[in-house]
Amino acid sequence: MSTVQEFDASVNLLAAILWQYEDAEKLKALAVAKQAWTTDNQTNFWLGWYRDVFNVDTATAFGLSIWGRILNVRLGVEVEPQDKVNFGFGAFNKNFNAPSNFGVTSDQTQGLTIEQQRLVIKLRYFQLTSRGTVPEINRFLGQLFGDGNVFVIDPHDMSFAIYQFNFNPDSQLRFILDEFDLLPRPAGVGVKWQVKMRPVFGFGEYNLNFNNGTFGS
């Protein structure tokens, strides 16, 4: 995400007491009570809002749902009903012994985990703000997945932007890649993603891995 100025929600009301009132104990007691109220009802509120809503890295499900509305991105996947016989849902539940399985009988939305939602929000934000250049995308991928773990390749024919993963994406990440069209690329260009976990024969720096890798494309 973009760099944001550090947020300071603290308020020091005691600084308003002038030196000549240092011996005014009742006045100081009122200021201390007001400071405690301000800390509980203002400082802690804004710190919690920053943590749970504004900062995508720490936002809760509530905060991510707000980001989803702001960025106009869904945080779930529509699941269509199945035509097959579903376990235990026949007339009078007579199909308990029939060859059936669990399933849905109406349109439903499959929700995402908190981390999946966080990833969707970050990808959508960058998709909306990126120019789609290879250097810019690769800098973002380094921030999101760590340097060297994922990068984009430009085949120089305006056909596809190819995302290469140097690790095996888990099922949650694969689900996002398959179900959401969020990988940034220039307008009018398609997108593909692939996994390459082994060094390729003869294509390392100065071709030094001729004795280490295997053939690959």
Secondary structure as UniProt FT lines:
FT   HELIX           13..16
FT   HELIX           19..21
FT   TURN            22..23
FT   HELIX           25..38
FT   HELIX           39..43
FT   HELIX           44..49
FT   HELIX           50..54
FT   TURN            56..58
FT   HELIX           61..71
FT   STRAND          76..79
FT   TURN            87..88
FT   HELIX           91..97
FT   STRAND          108..111
FT   HELIX           114..129
FT   HELIX           134..145
FT   TURN            147..149
FT   STRAND          150..153
FT   STRAND          160..165
FT   HELIX           171..179
FT   TURN            187..188
FT   STRAND          190..195
FT   TURN            201..202
FT   HELIX           205..207
FT   TURN            208..212
//
